Amino acid sequence: MAAIGVHFGYTCACVSIFKDGRADVVANDAGDRVTPAVVAYRDTEQIVGIAAKQGRVRNAANTVVKVKQVLGRSTWPLSSNGRY
């Protein structure tokens, strides 16, 4: 039997698999074992991870960093006091 573990931190996320008494961290498509927790939005697409982090200067108004801080919030993107 195998188990999957997900770590979703403020700045990075990673996934691991525990199987046959051993844990292995899964690499992303770039070969890294951690992925930036960044999400960016464009007109017709959502961009996540490394690509979103690299494009955040060009698309700053539509890029969310530290996604974990805004999960579950009812106001988007900022509340009346200017904070998440």
PDB file of N, CA, C and O in Angstrom:
ATOM      1  N   MET A   1       0.842  -1.182   0.000  1.00  0.00           N
ATOM      2  CA  MET A   1       0.000   0.000   0.000  1.00  0.00           C
ATOM      3  C   MET A   1       0.882   1.239   0.000  1.00  0.00           C
ATOM      4  O   MET A   1       1.917   1.273   0.667  1.00  0.00           O
ATOM      5  N   ALA A   2       0.478   2.239  -0.737  1.00  0.00           N
ATOM      6  CA  ALA A   2       1.242   3.486  -0.835  1.00  0.00           C
ATOM      7  C   ALA A   2       0.436   4.630  -0.234  1.00  0.00           C
ATOM      8  O   ALA A   2      -0.793   4.579  -0.178  1.00  0.00           O
ATOM      9  N   ALA A   3       1.139   5.656   0.210  1.00  0.00           N
ATOM     10  CA  ALA A   3       0.508   6.867   0.733  1.00  0.00           C
ATOM     11  C   ALA A   3       1.146   8.071   0.062  1.00  0.00           C
ATOM     12  O   ALA A   3       2.337   8.067  -0.250  1.00  0.00           O
ATOM     13  N   ILE A   4       0.339   9.097  -0.154  1.00  0.00           N
ATOM     14  CA  ILE A   4       0.820  10.327  -0.776  1.00  0.00           C
ATOM     15  C   ILE A   4       0.743  11.442   0.249  1.00  0.00           C
ATOM     16  O   ILE A   4      -0.261  11.584   0.946  1.00  0.00           O
ATOM     17  N   GLY A   5       1.795  12.226   0.341  1.00  0.00           N
ATOM     18  CA  GLY A   5       1.834  13.364   1.249  1.00  0.00           C
ATOM     19  C   GLY A   5       2.046  14.644   0.471  1.00  0.00           C
ATOM     20  O   GLY A   5       2.856  14.688  -0.455  1.00  0.00           O
ATOM     21  N   VAL A   6       1.321  15.686   0.844  1.00  0.00           N
ATOM     22  CA  VAL A   6       1.433  16.982   0.180  1.00  0.00           C
ATOM     23  C   VAL A   6       1.808  18.021   1.221  1.00  0.00           C
ATOM     24  O   VAL A   6       1.151  18.139   2.256  1.00  0.00           O
ATOM     25  N   HIS A   7       2.854  18.765   0.949  1.00  0.00           N
ATOM     26  CA  HIS A   7       3.245  19.889   1.804  1.00  0.00           C
ATOM     27  C   HIS A   7       2.947  21.162   1.033  1.00  0.00           C
ATOM     28  O   HIS A   7       3.503  21.386  -0.042  1.00  0.00           O
ATOM     29  N   PHE A   8       2.074  21.993   1.577  1.00  0.00           N
ATOM     30  CA  PHE A   8       1.718  23.250   0.933  1.00  0.00           C
ATOM     31  C   PHE A   8       2.111  24.374   1.876  1.00  0.00           C
ATOM     32  O   PHE A   8       1.344  24.741   2.766  1.00  0.00           O
ATOM     33  N   GLY A   9       3.298  24.917   1.683  1.00  0.00           N
ATOM     34  CA  GLY A   9       3.810  25.976   2.545  1.00  0.00           C
ATOM     35  C   GLY A   9       3.475  27.347   2.009  1.00  0.00           C
ATOM     36  O   GLY A   9       2.780  27.483   1.001  1.00  0.00           O
ATOM     37  N   TYR A  10       3.978  28.372   2.695  1.00  0.00           N
ATOM     38  CA  TYR A  10       3.723  29.746   2.267  1.00  0.00           C
ATOM     39  C   TYR A  10       4.422  30.074   0.952  1.00  0.00           C
ATOM     40  O   TYR A  10       3.875  30.812   0.132  1.00  0.00           O
ATOM     41  N   THR A  11       5.604  29.545   0.741  1.00  0.00           N
ATOM     42  CA  THR A  11       6.363  29.910  -0.457  1.00  0.00           C
ATOM     43  C   THR A  11       6.553  28.757  -1.433  1.00  0.00           C
ATOM     44  O   THR A  11       6.756  28.993  -2.624  1.00  0.00           O
ATOM     45  N   CYS A  12       6.493  27.532  -0.967  1.00  0.00           N
ATOM     46  CA  CYS A  12       6.726  26.376  -1.839  1.00  0.00           C
ATOM     47  C   CYS A  12       5.788  25.229  -1.485  1.00  0.00           C
ATOM     48  O   CYS A  12       5.196  25.192  -0.406  1.00  0.00           O
ATOM     49  N   ALA A  13       5.672  24.298  -2.423  1.00  0.00           N
ATOM     50  CA  ALA A  13       4.872  23.100  -2.210  1.00  0.00           C
ATOM     51  C   ALA A  13       5.646  21.896  -2.734  1.00  0.00           C
ATOM     52  O   ALA A  13       6.482  22.032  -3.626  1.00  0.00           O
ATOM     53  N   CYS A  14       5.368  20.723  -2.180  1.00  0.00           N
ATOM     54  CA  CYS A  14       5.988  19.506  -2.688  1.00  0.00           C
ATOM     55  C   CYS A  14       5.082  18.314  -2.391  1.00  0.00           C
ATOM     56  O   CYS A  14       4.196  18.379  -1.540  1.00  0.00           O
ATOM     57  N   VAL A  15       5.328  17.230  -3.114  1.00  0.00           N
ATOM     58  CA  VAL A  15       4.545  16.007  -2.978  1.00  0.00           C
ATOM     59  C   VAL A  15       5.514  14.850  -2.767  1.00  0.00           C
ATOM     60  O   VAL A  15       6.562  14.784  -3.409  1.00  0.00           O
ATOM     61  N   SER A  16       5.158  13.939  -1.868  1.00  0.00           N
ATOM     62  CA  SER A  16       5.989  12.756  -1.664  1.00  0.00           C
ATOM     63  C   SER A  16       5.109  11.511  -1.661  1.00  0.00           C
ATOM     64  O   SER A  16       3.908  11.567  -1.396  1.00  0.00           O
ATOM     65  N   ILE A  17       5.745  10.396  -1.961  1.00  0.00           N
ATOM     66  CA  ILE A  17       5.065   9.104  -1.967  1.00  0.00           C
ATOM     67  C   ILE A  17       5.797   8.176  -1.009  1.00  0.00           C
ATOM     68  O   ILE A  17       7.018   8.032  -1.082  1.00  0.00           O
ATOM     69  N   PHE A  18       5.045   7.548  -0.110  1.00  0.00           N
ATOM     70  CA  PHE A  18       5.599   6.571   0.819  1.00  0.00           C
ATOM     71  C   PHE A  18       5.159   5.195   0.352  1.00  0.00           C
ATOM     72  O   PHE A  18       3.969   4.879   0.343  1.00  0.00           O
ATOM     73  N   LYS A  19       6.130   4.382  -0.035  1.00  0.00           N
ATOM     74  CA  LYS A  19       5.822   3.050  -0.550  1.00  0.00           C
ATOM     75  C   LYS A  19       6.973   2.107  -0.211  1.00  0.00           C
ATOM     76  O   LYS A  19       8.141   2.481  -0.318  1.00  0.00           O
ATOM     77  N   ASP A  20       6.650   0.921   0.185  1.00  0.00           N
ATOM     78  CA  ASP A  20       7.639  -0.103   0.526  1.00  0.00           C
ATOM     79  C   ASP A  20       8.622   0.375   1.589  1.00  0.00           C
ATOM     80  O   ASP A  20       9.817   0.088   1.508  1.00  0.00           O
ATOM     81  N   GLY A  21       8.120   1.103   2.585  1.00  0.00           N
ATOM     82  CA  GLY A  21       8.949   1.556   3.692  1.00  0.00           C
ATOM     83  C   GLY A  21       9.881   2.707   3.366  1.00  0.00           C
ATOM     84  O   GLY A  21      10.823   2.971   4.114  1.00  0.00           O
ATOM     85  N   ARG A  22       9.636   3.386   2.274  1.00  0.00           N
ATOM     86  CA  ARG A  22      10.540   4.450   1.855  1.00  0.00           C
ATOM     87  C   ARG A  22       9.740   5.628   1.286  1.00  0.00           C
ATOM     88  O   ARG A  22       8.754   5.429   0.577  1.00  0.00           O
ATOM     89  N   ALA A  23      10.170   6.849   1.601  1.00  0.00           N
ATOM     90  CA  ALA A  23       9.513   8.071   1.103  1.00  0.00           C
ATOM     91  C   ALA A  23      10.359   8.687  -0.002  1.00  0.00           C
ATOM     92  O   ALA A  23      11.572   8.843   0.144  1.00  0.00           O
ATOM     93  N   ASP A  24       9.711   9.034  -1.103  1.00  0.00           N
ATOM     94  CA  ASP A  24      10.380   9.703  -2.217  1.00  0.00           C
ATOM     95  C   ASP A  24       9.628  10.983  -2.542  1.00  0.00           C
ATOM     96  O   ASP A  24       8.405  10.974  -2.683  1.00  0.00           O
ATOM     97  N   VAL A  25      10.368  12.091  -2.661  1.00  0.00           N
ATOM     98  CA  VAL A  25       9.762  13.359  -3.047  1.00  0.00           C
ATOM     99  C   VAL A  25       9.684  13.400  -4.572  1.00  0.00           C
ATOM    100  O   VAL A  25      10.667  13.119  -5.259  1.00  0.00           O
ATOM    101  N   VAL A  26       8.529  13.745  -5.087  1.00  0.00           N
ATOM    102  CA  VAL A  26       8.277  13.762  -6.521  1.00  0.00           C
ATOM    103  C   VAL A  26       8.825  15.056  -7.126  1.00  0.00           C
ATOM    104  O   VAL A  26       8.570  16.147  -6.616  1.00  0.00           O
ATOM    105  N   ALA A  27       9.571  14.924  -8.204  1.00  0.00           N
ATOM    106  CA  ALA A  27      10.109  16.101  -8.896  1.00  0.00           C
ATOM    107  C   ALA A  27       9.047  16.667  -9.843  1.00  0.00           C
ATOM    108  O   ALA A  27       8.224  15.928 -10.383  1.00  0.00           O
ATOM    109  N   ASN A  28       9.080  17.990 -10.034  1.00  0.00           N
ATOM    110  CA  ASN A  28       8.155  18.614 -10.988  1.00  0.00           C
ATOM    111  C   ASN A  28       8.718  18.494 -12.401  1.00  0.00           C
ATOM    112  O   ASN A  28       9.739  17.837 -12.606  1.00  0.00           O
ATOM    113  N   ASP A  29       8.071  19.115 -13.364  1.00  0.00           N
ATOM    114  CA  ASP A  29       8.505  18.968 -14.753  1.00  0.00           C
ATOM    115  C   ASP A  29       9.863  19.605 -15.035  1.00  0.00           C
ATOM    116  O   ASP A  29      10.486  19.299 -16.051  1.00  0.00           O
ATOM    117  N   ALA A  30      10.333  20.494 -14.142  1.00  0.00           N
ATOM    118  CA  ALA A  30      11.661  21.099 -14.288  1.00  0.00           C
ATOM    119  C   ALA A  30      12.731  20.288 -13.564  1.00  0.00           C
ATOM    120  O   ALA A  30      13.913  20.623 -13.631  1.00  0.00           O
ATOM    121  N   GLY A  31      12.322  19.220 -12.870  1.00  0.00           N
ATOM    122  CA  GLY A  31      13.259  18.376 -12.140  1.00  0.00           C
ATOM    123  C   GLY A  31      13.495  18.811 -10.700  1.00  0.00           C
ATOM    124  O   GLY A  31      14.273  18.178  -9.986  1.00  0.00           O
ATOM    125  N   ASP A  32      12.836  19.883 -10.263  1.00  0.00           N
ATOM    126  CA  ASP A  32      12.972  20.364  -8.887  1.00  0.00           C
ATOM    127  C   ASP A  32      12.032  19.590  -7.972  1.00  0.00           C
ATOM    128  O   ASP A  32      10.970  19.139  -8.401  1.00  0.00           O
ATOM    129  N   ARG A  33      12.418  19.440  -6.735  1.00  0.00           N
ATOM    130  CA  ARG A  33      11.593  18.711  -5.778  1.00  0.00           C
ATOM    131  C   ARG A  33      10.651  19.620  -5.003  1.00  0.00           C
ATOM    132  O   ARG A  33       9.794  19.133  -4.265  1.00  0.00           O
ATOM    133  N   VAL A  34      10.793  20.919  -5.157  1.00  0.00           N
ATOM    134  CA  VAL A  34       9.846  21.878  -4.595  1.00  0.00           C
ATOM    135  C   VAL A  34       9.375  22.798  -5.722  1.00  0.00           C
ATOM    136  O   VAL A  34      10.120  23.085  -6.659  1.00  0.00           O
ATOM    137  N   THR A  35       8.132  23.251  -5.615  1.00  0.00           N
ATOM    138  CA  THR A  35       7.538  24.123  -6.620  1.00  0.00           C
ATOM    139  C   THR A  35       7.069  25.398  -5.938  1.00  0.00           C
ATOM    140  O   THR A  35       6.419  25.327  -4.895  1.00  0.00           O
ATOM    141  N   PRO A  36       7.379  26.560  -6.497  1.00  0.00           N
ATOM    142  CA  PRO A  36       6.920  27.818  -5.890  1.00  0.00           C
ATOM    143  C   PRO A  36       5.392  27.861  -5.780  1.00  0.00           C
ATOM    144  O   PRO A  36       4.682  27.463  -6.703  1.00  0.00           O
ATOM    145  N   ALA A  37       4.901  28.350  -4.640  1.00  0.00           N
ATOM    146  CA  ALA A  37       3.456  28.483  -4.424  1.00  0.00           C
ATOM    147  C   ALA A  37       3.020  29.847  -4.952  1.00  0.00           C
ATOM    148  O   ALA A  37       2.717  30.763  -4.188  1.00  0.00           O
ATOM    149  N   VAL A  38       2.997  29.954  -6.266  1.00  0.00           N
ATOM    150  CA  VAL A  38       2.643  31.195  -6.950  1.00  0.00           C
ATOM    151  C   VAL A  38       1.615  30.858  -8.022  1.00  0.00           C
ATOM    152  O   VAL A  38       1.753  29.865  -8.736  1.00  0.00           O
ATOM    153  N   VAL A  39       0.578  31.698  -8.129  1.00  0.00           N
ATOM    154  CA  VAL A  39      -0.454  31.517  -9.141  1.00  0.00           C
ATOM    155  C   VAL A  39      -0.632  32.835  -9.875  1.00  0.00           C
ATOM    156  O   VAL A  39      -0.728  33.892  -9.250  1.00  0.00           O
ATOM    157  N   ALA A  40      -0.675  32.774 -11.209  1.00  0.00           N
ATOM    158  CA  ALA A  40      -0.900  33.965 -12.022  1.00  0.00           C
ATOM    159  C   ALA A  40      -2.084  33.712 -12.954  1.00  0.00           C
ATOM    160  O   ALA A  40      -2.330  32.584 -13.379  1.00  0.00           O
ATOM    161  N   TYR A  41      -2.795  34.768 -13.256  1.00  0.00           N
ATOM    162  CA  TYR A  41      -3.963  34.668 -14.133  1.00  0.00           C
ATOM    163  C   TYR A  41      -3.768  35.557 -15.344  1.00  0.00           C
ATOM    164  O   TYR A  41      -3.280  36.682 -15.234  1.00  0.00           O
ATOM    165  N   ARG A  42      -4.150  35.047 -16.489  1.00  0.00           N
ATOM    166  CA  ARG A  42      -4.196  35.820 -17.730  1.00  0.00           C
ATOM    167  C   ARG A  42      -5.607  35.709 -18.278  1.00  0.00           C
ATOM    168  O   ARG A  42      -6.465  35.077 -17.662  1.00  0.00           O
ATOM    169  N   ASP A  43      -5.850  36.308 -19.412  1.00  0.00           N
ATOM    170  CA  ASP A  43      -7.207  36.325 -19.972  1.00  0.00           C
ATOM    171  C   ASP A  43      -7.817  34.934 -20.101  1.00  0.00           C
ATOM    172  O   ASP A  43      -8.980  34.734 -19.748  1.00  0.00           O
ATOM    173  N   THR A  44      -7.057  33.989 -20.595  1.00  0.00           N
ATOM    174  CA  THR A  44      -7.629  32.666 -20.870  1.00  0.00           C
ATOM    175  C   THR A  44      -6.919  31.521 -20.158  1.00  0.00           C
ATOM    176  O   THR A  44      -7.212  30.359 -20.439  1.00  0.00           O
ATOM    177  N   GLU A  45      -5.994  31.812 -19.246  1.00  0.00           N
ATOM    178  CA  GLU A  45      -5.261  30.719 -18.615  1.00  0.00           C
ATOM    179  C   GLU A  45      -4.844  31.052 -17.192  1.00  0.00           C
ATOM    180  O   GLU A  45      -4.795  32.214 -16.791  1.00  0.00           O
ATOM    181  N   GLN A  46      -4.549  30.007 -16.446  1.00  0.00           N
ATOM    182  CA  GLN A  46      -3.981  30.123 -15.112  1.00  0.00           C
ATOM    183  C   GLN A  46      -2.582  29.519 -15.177  1.00  0.00           C
ATOM    184  O   GLN A  46      -2.377  28.453 -15.757  1.00  0.00           O
ATOM    185  N   ILE A  47      -1.632  30.216 -14.575  1.00  0.00           N
ATOM    186  CA  ILE A  47      -0.242  29.772 -14.600  1.00  0.00           C
ATOM    187  C   ILE A  47       0.178  29.516 -13.159  1.00  0.00           C
ATOM    188  O   ILE A  47      -0.117  30.321 -12.276  1.00  0.00           O
ATOM    189  N   VAL A  48       0.865  28.404 -12.915  1.00  0.00           N
ATOM    190  CA  VAL A  48       1.273  28.059 -11.555  1.00  0.00           C
ATOM    191  C   VAL A  48       2.759  27.739 -11.504  1.00  0.00           C
ATOM    192  O   VAL A  48       3.381  27.442 -12.524  1.00  0.00           O
ATOM    193  N   GLY A  49       3.312  27.804 -10.312  1.00  0.00           N
ATOM    194  CA  GLY A  49       4.680  27.358 -10.074  1.00  0.00           C
ATOM    195  C   GLY A  49       5.753  28.254 -10.647  1.00  0.00           C
ATOM    196  O   GLY A  49       5.670  29.479 -10.559  1.00  0.00           O
ATOM    197  N   ILE A  50       6.755  27.639 -11.232  1.00  0.00           N
ATOM    198  CA  ILE A  50       7.937  28.346 -11.727  1.00  0.00           C
ATOM    199  C   ILE A  50       7.578  29.378 -12.777  1.00  0.00           C
ATOM    200  O   ILE A  50       8.084  30.499 -12.731  1.00  0.00           O
ATOM    201  N   ALA A  51       6.719  29.029 -13.722  1.00  0.00           N
ATOM    202  CA  ALA A  51       6.340  29.961 -14.783  1.00  0.00           C
ATOM    203  C   ALA A  51       5.645  31.194 -14.213  1.00  0.00           C
ATOM    204  O   ALA A  51       5.890  32.307 -14.680  1.00  0.00           O
ATOM    205  N   ALA A  52       4.793  31.019 -13.223  1.00  0.00           N
ATOM    206  CA  ALA A  52       4.117  32.152 -12.596  1.00  0.00           C
ATOM    207  C   ALA A  52       5.105  33.024 -11.835  1.00  0.00           C
ATOM    208  O   ALA A  52       5.002  34.251 -11.861  1.00  0.00           O
ATOM    209  N   LYS A  53       6.058  32.398 -11.158  1.00  0.00           N
ATOM    210  CA  LYS A  53       7.062  33.152 -10.409  1.00  0.00           C
ATOM    211  C   LYS A  53       7.945  33.960 -11.361  1.00  0.00           C
ATOM    212  O   LYS A  53       8.268  35.112 -11.073  1.00  0.00           O
ATOM    213  N   GLN A  54       8.330  33.379 -12.468  1.00  0.00           N
ATOM    214  CA  GLN A  54       9.176  34.083 -13.426  1.00  0.00           C
ATOM    215  C   GLN A  54       8.440  35.234 -14.098  1.00  0.00           C
ATOM    216  O   GLN A  54       9.074  36.219 -14.476  1.00  0.00           O
ATOM    217  N   GLY A  55       7.128  35.140 -14.259  1.00  0.00           N
ATOM    218  CA  GLY A  55       6.365  36.178 -14.931  1.00  0.00           C
ATOM    219  C   GLY A  55       5.726  37.193 -14.006  1.00  0.00           C
ATOM    220  O   GLY A  55       4.968  38.044 -14.470  1.00  0.00           O
ATOM    221  N   ARG A  56       6.004  37.132 -12.714  1.00  0.00           N
ATOM    222  CA  ARG A  56       5.300  38.010 -11.780  1.00  0.00           C
ATOM    223  C   ARG A  56       5.629  39.488 -11.951  1.00  0.00           C
ATOM    224  O   ARG A  56       4.818  40.332 -11.573  1.00  0.00           O
ATOM    225  N   VAL A  57       6.775  39.826 -12.501  1.00  0.00           N
ATOM    226  CA  VAL A  57       7.099  41.236 -12.735  1.00  0.00           C
ATOM    227  C   VAL A  57       6.251  41.782 -13.877  1.00  0.00           C
ATOM    228  O   VAL A  57       5.729  42.893 -13.781  1.00  0.00           O
ATOM    229  N   ARG A  58       6.110  41.025 -14.944  1.00  0.00           N
ATOM    230  CA  ARG A  58       5.308  41.454 -16.096  1.00  0.00           C
ATOM    231  C   ARG A  58       3.811  41.416 -15.815  1.00  0.00           C
ATOM    232  O   ARG A  58       3.047  42.148 -16.444  1.00  0.00           O
ATOM    233  N   ASN A  59       3.385  40.575 -14.882  1.00  0.00           N
ATOM    234  CA  ASN A  59       1.965  40.373 -14.624  1.00  0.00           C
ATOM    235  C   ASN A  59       1.667  40.517 -13.130  1.00  0.00           C
ATOM    236  O   ASN A  59       0.924  39.718 -12.561  1.00  0.00           O
ATOM    237  N   ALA A  60       2.248  41.534 -12.504  1.00  0.00           N
ATOM    238  CA  ALA A  60       2.169  41.684 -11.047  1.00  0.00           C
ATOM    239  C   ALA A  60       0.738  41.844 -10.536  1.00  0.00           C
ATOM    240  O   ALA A  60       0.403  41.316  -9.475  1.00  0.00           O
ATOM    241  N   ALA A  61      -0.100  42.556 -11.265  1.00  0.00           N
ATOM    242  CA  ALA A  61      -1.466  42.800 -10.802  1.00  0.00           C
ATOM    243  C   ALA A  61      -2.306  41.527 -10.758  1.00  0.00           C
ATOM    244  O   ALA A  61      -3.287  41.462 -10.018  1.00  0.00           O
ATOM    245  N   ASN A  62      -1.939  40.527 -11.532  1.00  0.00           N
ATOM    246  CA  ASN A  62      -2.709  39.288 -11.607  1.00  0.00           C
ATOM    247  C   ASN A  62      -1.949  38.079 -11.075  1.00  0.00           C
ATOM    248  O   ASN A  62      -2.265  36.941 -11.424  1.00  0.00           O
ATOM    249  N   THR A  63      -0.951  38.321 -10.235  1.00  0.00           N
ATOM    250  CA  THR A  63      -0.142  37.236  -9.673  1.00  0.00           C
ATOM    251  C   THR A  63      -0.300  37.213  -8.160  1.00  0.00           C
ATOM    252  O   THR A  63      -0.211  38.245  -7.495  1.00  0.00           O
ATOM    253  N   VAL A  64      -0.537  36.015  -7.626  1.00  0.00           N
ATOM    254  CA  VAL A  64      -0.706  35.844  -6.187  1.00  0.00           C
ATOM    255  C   VAL A  64       0.479  35.043  -5.658  1.00  0.00           C
ATOM    256  O   VAL A  64       0.700  33.906  -6.075  1.00  0.00           O
ATOM    257  N   VAL A  65       1.237  35.632  -4.745  1.00  0.00           N
ATOM    258  CA  VAL A  65       2.311  34.919  -4.056  1.00  0.00           C
ATOM    259  C   VAL A  65       1.834  34.630  -2.638  1.00  0.00           C
ATOM    260  O   VAL A  65       0.912  35.281  -2.146  1.00  0.00           O
ATOM    261  N   LYS A  66       2.447  33.672  -1.992  1.00  0.00           N
ATOM    262  CA  LYS A  66       2.018  33.259  -0.652  1.00  0.00           C
ATOM    263  C   LYS A  66       0.527  32.921  -0.659  1.00  0.00           C
ATOM    264  O   LYS A  66      -0.247  33.432   0.150  1.00  0.00           O
ATOM    265  N   VAL A  67       0.148  32.057  -1.583  1.00  0.00           N
ATOM    266  CA  VAL A  67      -1.242  31.689  -1.808  1.00  0.00           C
ATOM    267  C   VAL A  67      -1.909  31.188  -0.530  1.00  0.00           C
ATOM    268  O   VAL A  67      -3.094  31.435  -0.306  1.00  0.00           O
ATOM    269  N   LYS A  68      -1.164  30.500   0.291  1.00  0.00           N
ATOM    270  CA  LYS A  68      -1.735  29.903   1.500  1.00  0.00           C
ATOM    271  C   LYS A  68      -2.353  30.959   2.418  1.00  0.00           C
ATOM    272  O   LYS A  68      -3.293  30.661   3.155  1.00  0.00           O
ATOM    273  N   GLN A  69      -1.838  32.182   2.381  1.00  0.00           N
ATOM    274  CA  GLN A  69      -2.372  33.237   3.239  1.00  0.00           C
ATOM    275  C   GLN A  69      -3.754  33.702   2.817  1.00  0.00           C
ATOM    276  O   GLN A  69      -4.490  34.249   3.639  1.00  0.00           O
ATOM    277  N   VAL A  70      -4.129  33.501   1.560  1.00  0.00           N
ATOM    278  CA  VAL A  70      -5.426  33.988   1.091  1.00  0.00           C
ATOM    279  C   VAL A  70      -6.451  32.882   0.868  1.00  0.00           C
ATOM    280  O   VAL A  70      -7.587  33.172   0.492  1.00  0.00           O
ATOM    281  N   LEU A  71      -6.082  31.636   1.088  1.00  0.00           N
ATOM    282  CA  LEU A  71      -7.034  30.529   0.932  1.00  0.00           C
ATOM    283  C   LEU A  71      -8.179  30.671   1.933  1.00  0.00           C
ATOM    284  O   LEU A  71      -7.943  30.910   3.117  1.00  0.00           O
ATOM    285  N   GLY A  72      -9.380  30.530   1.476  1.00  0.00           N
ATOM    286  CA  GLY A  72     -10.543  30.571   2.349  1.00  0.00           C
ATOM    287  C   GLY A  72     -11.028  31.962   2.696  1.00  0.00           C
ATOM    288  O   GLY A  72     -12.002  32.105   3.436  1.00  0.00           O
ATOM    289  N   ARG A  73     -10.376  32.991   2.181  1.00  0.00           N
ATOM    290  CA  ARG A  73     -10.816  34.358   2.471  1.00  0.00           C
ATOM    291  C   ARG A  73     -12.056  34.696   1.658  1.00  0.00           C
ATOM    292  O   ARG A  73     -12.190  34.262   0.514  1.00  0.00           O
ATOM    293  N   SER A  74     -12.957  35.464   2.243  1.00  0.00           N
ATOM    294  CA  SER A  74     -14.174  35.823   1.524  1.00  0.00           C
ATOM    295  C   SER A  74     -14.004  37.084   0.690  1.00  0.00           C
ATOM    296  O   SER A  74     -14.798  37.323  -0.219  1.00  0.00           O
ATOM    297  N   THR A  75     -12.992  37.895   0.974  1.00  0.00           N
ATOM    298  CA  THR A  75     -12.751  39.093   0.171  1.00  0.00           C
ATOM    299  C   THR A  75     -11.546  38.864  -0.712  1.00  0.00           C
ATOM    300  O   THR A  75     -10.575  38.221  -0.314  1.00  0.00           O
ATOM    301  N   TRP A  76     -11.622  39.391  -1.894  1.00  0.00           N
ATOM    302  CA  TRP A  76     -10.532  39.175  -2.843  1.00  0.00           C
ATOM    303  C   TRP A  76     -10.285  40.431  -3.624  1.00  0.00           C
ATOM    304  O   TRP A  76     -11.255  41.016  -4.105  1.00  0.00           O
ATOM    305  N   PRO A  77      -9.060  40.900  -3.795  1.00  0.00           N
ATOM    306  CA  PRO A  77      -7.872  40.354  -3.180  1.00  0.00           C
ATOM    307  C   PRO A  77      -7.570  40.970  -1.821  1.00  0.00           C
ATOM    308  O   PRO A  77      -6.896  40.344  -1.003  1.00  0.00           O
ATOM    309  N   LEU A  78      -8.053  42.188  -1.560  1.00  0.00           N
ATOM    310  CA  LEU A  78      -7.724  42.838  -0.295  1.00  0.00           C
ATOM    311  C   LEU A  78      -8.980  43.214   0.464  1.00  0.00           C
ATOM    312  O   LEU A  78     -10.029  43.454  -0.134  1.00  0.00           O
ATOM    313  N   SER A  79      -8.873  43.266   1.773  1.00  0.00           N
ATOM    314  CA  SER A  79      -9.987  43.740   2.580  1.00  0.00           C
ATOM    315  C   SER A  79      -9.951  45.264   2.624  1.00  0.00           C
ATOM    316  O   SER A  79      -9.079  45.878   2.008  1.00  0.00           O
ATOM    317  N   SER A  80     -10.866  45.871   3.328  1.00  0.00           N
ATOM    318  CA  SER A  80     -10.966  47.325   3.359  1.00  0.00           C
ATOM    319  C   SER A  80      -9.755  47.990   4.020  1.00  0.00           C
ATOM    320  O   SER A  80      -9.500  49.171   3.787  1.00  0.00           O
ATOM    321  N   ASN A  81      -9.009  47.250   4.838  1.00  0.00           N
ATOM    322  CA  ASN A  81      -7.835  47.835   5.485  1.00  0.00           C
ATOM    323  C   ASN A  81      -6.570  47.610   4.653  1.00  0.00           C
ATOM    324  O   ASN A  81      -5.472  47.932   5.108  1.00  0.00           O
ATOM    325  N   GLY A  82      -6.708  47.060   3.434  1.00  0.00           N
ATOM    326  CA  GLY A  82      -5.557  46.896   2.547  1.00  0.00           C
ATOM    327  C   GLY A  82      -4.717  45.676   2.826  1.00  0.00           C
ATOM    328  O   GLY A  82      -3.597  45.572   2.324  1.00  0.00           O
ATOM    329  N   ARG A  83      -5.227  44.748   3.614  1.00  0.00           N
ATOM    330  CA  ARG A  83      -4.479  43.529   3.933  1.00  0.00           C
ATOM    331  C   ARG A  83      -5.245  42.315   3.445  1.00  0.00           C
ATOM    332  O   ARG A  83      -6.441  42.383   3.163  1.00  0.00           O
ATOM    333  N   TYR A  84      -4.532  41.204   3.351  1.00  0.00           N
ATOM    334  CA  TYR A  84      -5.185  39.951   2.946  1.00  0.00           C
ATOM    335  C   TYR A  84      -6.101  39.461   4.011  1.00  0.00           C
ATOM    336  O   TYR A  84      -6.737  38.420   3.847  1.00  0.00           O
TER     337      TYR A  84
END
